[in-house]
Amino acid sequence: METINIDVETLNGTEAKAIEVTDLVIAGWAGRDAEAMEHHIRELEALGIARPRETPIFYRVSASRLATEDAIEVMGDDSSGEVECVLTSHNGKLFVGIGSDHTDRKVETFGVTASKQICEKPVSTVFWPFDEVSDHWDELVITSYATIGGERVLYQNGPVAGLLRPETLIKKYTDGGTLPDGTMMFCGTLPAIGGIRSASDFECRLVDPVLARELELRYHIKSLAIAD
């Protein structure tokens, strides 16, 4: 179990909560747009990663891999971030934040599940009530920027309408049920602009143009030397 201290930003103010996460789930191949999902599958195939047998897939990861610090440590230079909406259930209510499914791409070539466990999963410390965005969910936009070779570049950008809705993911994961309290789910990502690359810094944003607000996550990636 991992306790995450967050601020829930509502239309009426902000409330601090301590969220106890017992189960961390990464939804993979969660595209609603078959063409965009095929593009992402081909990105990973180019790295030697086999295409999935079915979609979506739900990878279980230790909750201890969640991180709210402004830096993570990784082995070598073969990892990269992916911006994703993050859902969590607490006291029967759903909340949405932003996170990065940071993944070791070298490990991913021989085991996707193992690669998900290798790296920490940064998440925002500010969440919104899901019921405040559910009616205009498809208008939300996720964006990421990566600092590569000292240059900050747009890495991912697009509406979440390209991904399966949270309700759909939850029903598929729970066989028609609701997301259990203590569960945190990463909800899928968008293709990388220019291909998947490692970076020294990664930024994620979830923008709500209807309510004129956004969530932000930034972290530094410290690469540890690999001893041969």
C-alpha atoms as a printed R data frame, in Angstrom:
    type eleno elety resid chain resno       x       y       z
1   ATOM     1    CA   MET     A     1   0.000   0.000   0.000
2   ATOM     2    CA   GLU     A     2   1.176   3.531  -0.810
3   ATOM     3    CA   THR     A     3  -0.268   6.728   0.663
4   ATOM     4    CA   ILE     A     4  -0.426   9.686  -1.725
5   ATOM     5    CA   ASN     A     5  -1.173  13.137  -0.321
6   ATOM     6    CA   ILE     A     6  -3.176  15.107  -2.854
7   ATOM     7    CA   ASP     A     7  -5.236  18.268  -3.156
8   ATOM     8    CA   VAL     A     8  -8.660  17.777  -4.714
9   ATOM     9    CA   GLU     A     9  -9.415  20.920  -6.699
10  ATOM    10    CA   THR     A    10 -13.165  21.390  -7.078
11  ATOM    11    CA   LEU     A    11 -15.341  24.151  -8.467
12  ATOM    12    CA   ASN     A    12 -15.955  25.234  -4.873
13  ATOM    13    CA   GLY     A    13 -12.424  25.121  -3.496
14  ATOM    14    CA   THR     A    14  -9.582  22.763  -2.642
15  ATOM    15    CA   GLU     A    15  -9.553  19.917  -0.141
16  ATOM    16    CA   ALA     A    16  -6.512  17.948   1.024
17  ATOM    17    CA   LYS     A    17  -6.832  14.162   1.039
18  ATOM    18    CA   ALA     A    18  -4.568  11.239   1.876
19  ATOM    19    CA   ILE     A    19  -5.245   8.557  -0.722
20  ATOM    20    CA   GLU     A    20  -4.290   4.994   0.184
21  ATOM    21    CA   VAL     A    21  -3.433   3.112  -2.994
22  ATOM    22    CA   THR     A    22  -3.463  -0.661  -2.668
23  ATOM    23    CA   ASP     A    23  -3.680  -1.559  -6.358
24  ATOM    24    CA   LEU     A    24  -1.935   0.199  -9.244
25  ATOM    25    CA   VAL     A    25  -3.143  -0.646 -12.751
26  ATOM    26    CA   ILE     A    26  -1.727   0.466 -16.104
27  ATOM    27    CA   ALA     A    27  -4.191   0.273 -19.001
28  ATOM    28    CA   GLY     A    28  -2.330  -0.494 -22.204
29  ATOM    29    CA   TRP     A    29  -3.507  -0.334 -25.802
30  ATOM    30    CA   ALA     A    30  -6.434   1.789 -24.681
31  ATOM    31    CA   GLY     A    31  -7.034   3.711 -27.891
32  ATOM    32    CA   ARG     A    32 -10.555   4.455 -29.061
33  ATOM    33    CA   ASP     A    33  -9.230   5.388 -32.497
34  ATOM    34    CA   ALA     A    34  -8.065   2.181 -34.189
35  ATOM    35    CA   GLU     A    35  -5.766   4.071 -36.569
36  ATOM    36    CA   ALA     A    36  -4.022   5.999 -33.786
37  ATOM    37    CA   MET     A    37  -3.653   2.853 -31.692
38  ATOM    38    CA   GLU     A    38  -2.135   0.996 -34.630
39  ATOM    39    CA   HIS     A    39   0.351   3.858 -34.997
40  ATOM    40    CA   HIS     A    40   1.399   3.453 -31.356
41  ATOM    41    CA   ILE     A    41   1.648  -0.331 -31.730
42  ATOM    42    CA   ARG     A    42   3.951   0.151 -34.722
43  ATOM    43    CA   GLU     A    43   6.067   2.608 -32.709
44  ATOM    44    CA   LEU     A    44   6.674  -0.100 -30.159
45  ATOM    45    CA   GLU     A    45   7.134  -2.810 -32.775
46  ATOM    46    CA   ALA     A    46   9.967  -0.684 -34.181
47  ATOM    47    CA   LEU     A    47  11.621  -1.082 -30.779
48  ATOM    48    CA   GLY     A    48  11.199  -4.847 -30.902
49  ATOM    49    CA   ILE     A    49   8.047  -5.037 -28.767
50  ATOM    50    CA   ALA     A    50   5.457  -7.579 -29.883
51  ATOM    51    CA   ARG     A    51   1.941  -6.391 -30.643
52  ATOM    52    CA   PRO     A    52  -0.709  -7.332 -28.061
53  ATOM    53    CA   ARG     A    53  -2.995 -10.327 -28.411
54  ATOM    54    CA   GLU     A    54  -6.001  -8.281 -27.266
55  ATOM    55    CA   THR     A    55  -6.843  -4.720 -26.307
56  ATOM    56    CA   PRO     A    56  -7.010  -3.122 -23.859
57  ATOM    57    CA   ILE     A    57  -4.576  -4.910 -21.543
58  ATOM    58    CA   PHE     A    58  -4.309  -4.188 -17.817
59  ATOM    59    CA   TYR     A    59  -0.858  -4.444 -16.252
60  ATOM    60    CA   ARG     A    60  -0.590  -4.722 -12.480
61  ATOM    61    CA   VAL     A    61   2.254  -2.739 -10.891
62  ATOM    62    CA   SER     A    62   3.321  -2.420  -7.261
63  ATOM    63    CA   ALA     A    63   1.734   0.657  -5.678
64  ATOM    64    CA   SER     A    64   5.146   1.431  -4.194
65  ATOM    65    CA   ARG     A    65   6.263   2.546  -7.682
66  ATOM    66    CA   LEU     A    66   4.061   5.654  -7.467
67  ATOM    67    CA   ALA     A    67   6.066   8.871  -7.116
68  ATOM    68    CA   THR     A    68   5.116  12.471  -6.366
69  ATOM    69    CA   GLU     A    69   8.678  13.805  -6.097
70  ATOM    70    CA   ASP     A    70  10.153  16.086  -8.760
71  ATOM    71    CA   ALA     A    71  12.781  13.546  -9.875
72  ATOM    72    CA   ILE     A    72  13.089   9.815 -10.514
73  ATOM    73    CA   GLU     A    73  16.107   7.562 -11.003
74  ATOM    74    CA   VAL     A    74  16.325   5.086 -13.879
75  ATOM    75    CA   MET     A    75  18.884   2.561 -15.061
76  ATOM    76    CA   GLY     A    76  20.711   3.675 -18.203
77  ATOM    77    CA   ASP     A    77  19.316   5.756 -21.040
78  ATOM    78    CA   ASP     A    78  16.586   3.517 -22.424
79  ATOM    79    CA   SER     A    79  13.512   4.789 -20.581
80  ATOM    80    CA   SER     A    80  10.888   7.352 -21.528
81  ATOM    81    CA   GLY     A    81   7.722   8.933 -20.183
82  ATOM    82    CA   GLU     A    82   4.130   8.814 -21.445
83  ATOM    83    CA   VAL     A    83   1.452  11.284 -20.404
84  ATOM    84    CA   GLU     A    84  -1.752   9.642 -19.155
85  ATOM    85    CA   CYS     A    85  -4.898  10.548 -17.292
86  ATOM    86    CA   VAL     A    86  -4.951   8.825 -13.908
87  ATOM    87    CA   LEU     A    87  -8.103   7.676 -12.111
88  ATOM    88    CA   THR     A    88  -8.374   6.807  -8.451
89  ATOM    89    CA   SER     A    89 -11.278   5.727  -6.285
90  ATOM    90    CA   HIS     A    90 -11.520   7.008  -2.705
91  ATOM    91    CA   ASN     A    91 -14.506   6.588  -0.395
92  ATOM    92    CA   GLY     A    92 -16.683   5.605  -3.327
93  ATOM    93    CA   LYS     A    93 -15.820   8.646  -5.449
94  ATOM    94    CA   LEU     A    94 -13.704   8.890  -8.586
95  ATOM    95    CA   PHE     A    95 -10.968  11.482  -9.035
96  ATOM    96    CA   VAL     A    96  -8.824  12.241 -12.078
97  ATOM    97    CA   GLY     A    97  -5.229  13.435 -12.175
98  ATOM    98    CA   ILE     A    98  -2.283  13.310 -14.562
99  ATOM    99    CA   GLY     A    99   0.649  10.917 -14.573
100 ATOM   100    CA   SER     A   100   3.477   9.442 -16.594
101 ATOM   101    CA   ASP     A   101   3.794   5.749 -17.340
102 ATOM   102    CA   HIS     A   102   7.588   5.970 -17.345
103 ATOM   103    CA   THR     A   103   8.858   2.749 -18.924
104 ATOM   104    CA   ASP     A   104  12.187   1.055 -19.594
105 ATOM   105    CA   ARG     A   105  12.060   0.455 -23.351
106 ATOM   106    CA   LYS     A   106  14.953  -2.007 -23.394
107 ATOM   107    CA   VAL     A   107  13.281  -4.227 -20.807
108 ATOM   108    CA   GLU     A   108   9.988  -3.797 -22.673
109 ATOM   109    CA   THR     A   109  11.405  -5.661 -25.690
110 ATOM   110    CA   PHE     A   110  11.453  -8.917 -23.734
111 ATOM   111    CA   GLY     A   111   8.711  -8.320 -21.168
112 ATOM   112    CA   VAL     A   112   6.121  -5.535 -21.082
113 ATOM   113    CA   THR     A   113   4.897  -6.417 -17.594
114 ATOM   114    CA   ALA     A   114   8.460  -6.384 -16.246
115 ATOM   115    CA   SER     A   115   9.159  -3.044 -17.932
116 ATOM   116    CA   LYS     A   116   6.154  -1.480 -16.203
117 ATOM   117    CA   GLN     A   117   7.516  -2.542 -12.824
118 ATOM   118    CA   ILE     A   118  11.084  -1.289 -13.408
119 ATOM   119    CA   CYS     A   119  10.392   2.465 -13.379
120 ATOM   120    CA   GLU     A   120   8.616   4.752 -10.942
121 ATOM   121    CA   LYS     A   121   5.267   6.172 -12.036
122 ATOM   122    CA   PRO     A   122   5.101   9.943 -11.408
123 ATOM   123    CA   VAL     A   123   1.635  11.312 -10.607
124 ATOM   124    CA   SER     A   124   0.288  14.786  -9.933
125 ATOM   125    CA   THR     A   125  -0.519  15.942  -6.422
126 ATOM   126    CA   VAL     A   126  -3.650  17.753  -7.618
127 ATOM   127    CA   PHE     A   127  -6.744  15.856  -8.793
128 ATOM   128    CA   TRP     A   128 -10.245  16.849  -9.922
129 ATOM   129    CA   PRO     A   129 -13.535  15.136  -9.064
130 ATOM   130    CA   PHE     A   130 -14.360  12.988 -12.074
131 ATOM   131    CA   ASP     A   131 -18.001  14.046 -11.966
132 ATOM   132    CA   GLU     A   132 -16.922  17.637 -12.734
133 ATOM   133    CA   VAL     A   133 -15.400  16.610 -16.077
134 ATOM   134    CA   SER     A   134 -17.348  13.501 -17.094
135 ATOM   135    CA   ASP     A   135 -19.951  15.390 -19.145
136 ATOM   136    CA   HIS     A   136 -17.277  17.033 -21.324
137 ATOM   137    CA   TRP     A   137 -14.574  14.370 -21.014
138 ATOM   138    CA   ASP     A   138 -13.826  14.200 -24.740
139 ATOM   139    CA   GLU     A   139 -12.874  17.878 -24.776
140 ATOM   140    CA   LEU     A   140 -10.009  17.381 -22.309
141 ATOM   141    CA   VAL     A   141  -6.518  17.545 -23.814
142 ATOM   142    CA   ILE     A   142  -3.326  15.809 -22.679
143 ATOM   143    CA   THR     A   143   0.086  17.182 -23.608
144 ATOM   144    CA   SER     A   144   3.676  16.303 -22.813
145 ATOM   145    CA   TYR     A   145   7.005  18.032 -23.367
146 ATOM   146    CA   ALA     A   146  10.389  16.315 -23.252
147 ATOM   147    CA   THR     A   147  13.801  17.898 -22.830
148 ATOM   148    CA   ILE     A   148  16.044  16.041 -25.264
149 ATOM   149    CA   GLY     A   149  19.656  17.058 -25.725
150 ATOM   150    CA   GLY     A   150  18.945  20.271 -23.856
151 ATOM   151    CA   GLU     A   151  15.998  21.210 -26.101
152 ATOM   152    CA   ARG     A   152  12.402  21.263 -24.837
153 ATOM   153    CA   VAL     A   153  10.167  19.728 -27.505
154 ATOM   154    CA   LEU     A   154   6.474  18.931 -27.822
155 ATOM   155    CA   TYR     A   155   6.341  15.165 -27.327
156 ATOM   156    CA   GLN     A   156   2.628  14.284 -27.223
157 ATOM   157    CA   ASN     A   157  -0.529  16.283 -27.752
158 ATOM   158    CA   GLY     A   158  -4.180  15.561 -28.372
159 ATOM   159    CA   PRO     A   159  -7.695  15.178 -26.977
160 ATOM   160    CA   VAL     A   160  -8.528  12.250 -24.725
161 ATOM   161    CA   ALA     A   161 -11.302  11.503 -27.223
162 ATOM   162    CA   GLY     A   162  -8.691   9.303 -28.919
163 ATOM   163    CA   LEU     A   163  -8.698   6.999 -25.890
164 ATOM   164    CA   LEU     A   164 -11.351   4.780 -24.338
165 ATOM   165    CA   ARG     A   165 -13.514   6.568 -21.813
166 ATOM   166    CA   PRO     A   166 -12.760   5.892 -18.133
167 ATOM   167    CA   GLU     A   167 -16.128   4.194 -17.635
168 ATOM   168    CA   THR     A   168 -15.298   1.765 -20.452
169 ATOM   169    CA   LEU     A   169 -11.864   0.955 -19.037
170 ATOM   170    CA   ILE     A   170 -13.289   0.419 -15.561
171 ATOM   171    CA   LYS     A   171 -16.012  -1.921 -16.819
172 ATOM   172    CA   LYS     A   172 -13.493  -3.926 -18.840
173 ATOM   173    CA   TYR     A   173 -11.109  -4.157 -15.889
174 ATOM   174    CA   THR     A   174 -13.778  -5.100 -13.348
175 ATOM   175    CA   ASP     A   175 -16.009  -7.215 -15.621
176 ATOM   176    CA   GLY     A   176 -18.764  -4.633 -15.463
177 ATOM   177    CA   GLY     A   177 -18.214  -3.367 -11.943
178 ATOM   178    CA   THR     A   178 -16.927  -0.132 -10.445
179 ATOM   179    CA   LEU     A   179 -13.352   0.837  -9.627
180 ATOM   180    CA   PRO     A   180 -12.630  -0.466  -6.107
181 ATOM   181    CA   ASP     A   181 -11.501   1.959  -3.426
182 ATOM   182    CA   GLY     A   182  -7.727   2.050  -3.219
183 ATOM   183    CA   THR     A   183  -7.254   1.409  -6.937
184 ATOM   184    CA   MET     A   184  -5.343   3.823  -9.161
185 ATOM   185    CA   MET     A   185  -5.523   3.353 -12.932
186 ATOM   186    CA   PHE     A   186  -3.407   4.912 -15.686
187 ATOM   187    CA   CYS     A   187  -5.756   5.309 -18.646
188 ATOM   188    CA   GLY     A   188  -3.624   5.053 -21.797
189 ATOM   189    CA   THR     A   189  -1.494   7.395 -23.847
190 ATOM   190    CA   LEU     A   190  -1.102   9.069 -27.245
191 ATOM   191    CA   PRO     A   191   1.573   8.482 -29.917
192 ATOM   192    CA   ALA     A   192   4.889  10.268 -29.465
193 ATOM   193    CA   ILE     A   193   5.519  13.049 -31.968
194 ATOM   194    CA   GLY     A   194   8.698  12.082 -33.798
195 ATOM   195    CA   GLY     A   195   8.923   8.673 -32.137
196 ATOM   196    CA   ILE     A   196   9.698   7.356 -28.667
197 ATOM   197    CA   ARG     A   197  12.836   8.906 -27.145
198 ATOM   198    CA   SER     A   198  14.468   9.249 -23.758
199 ATOM   199    CA   ALA     A   199  14.732  12.655 -22.103
200 ATOM   200    CA   SER     A   200  16.337  14.411 -19.162
201 ATOM   201    CA   ASP     A   201  13.096  16.124 -18.106
202 ATOM   202    CA   PHE     A   202   9.435  15.371 -18.755
203 ATOM   203    CA   GLU     A   203   6.317  17.522 -18.380
204 ATOM   204    CA   CYS     A   204   2.673  16.434 -18.495
205 ATOM   205    CA   ARG     A   205  -0.491  18.515 -18.703
206 ATOM   206    CA   LEU     A   206  -4.199  17.790 -18.547
207 ATOM   207    CA   VAL     A   207  -6.161  20.759 -19.875
208 ATOM   208    CA   ASP     A   208  -9.876  21.316 -19.315
209 ATOM   209    CA   PRO     A   209 -10.868  24.015 -21.848
210 ATOM   210    CA   VAL     A   210 -14.488  24.038 -20.679
211 ATOM   211    CA   LEU     A   211 -13.732  24.941 -17.049
212 ATOM   212    CA   ALA     A   212 -10.523  26.814 -17.978
213 ATOM   213    CA   ARG     A   213  -8.130  24.904 -15.733
214 ATOM   214    CA   GLU     A   214  -5.251  22.470 -16.035
215 ATOM   215    CA   LEU     A   215  -3.220  19.950 -14.082
216 ATOM   216    CA   GLU     A   216   0.544  19.797 -14.442
217 ATOM   217    CA   LEU     A   217   3.305  17.345 -13.605
218 ATOM   218    CA   ARG     A   218   7.048  17.895 -14.061
219 ATOM   219    CA   TYR     A   219   9.939  15.642 -13.173
220 ATOM   220    CA   HIS     A   220  13.643  15.185 -13.838
221 ATOM   221    CA   ILE     A   221  15.059  11.851 -14.948
222 ATOM   222    CA   LYS     A   222  18.391  10.924 -13.381
223 ATOM   223    CA   SER     A   223  20.134   8.209 -15.351
224 ATOM   224    CA   LEU     A   224  22.195   5.792 -13.270
225 ATOM   225    CA   ALA     A   225  25.262   4.180 -14.792
226 ATOM   226    CA   ILE     A   226  25.028   0.458 -15.510
227 ATOM   227    CA   ALA     A   227  27.960  -1.555 -14.176
228 ATOM   228    CA   ASP     A   228  28.955  -4.245 -16.686
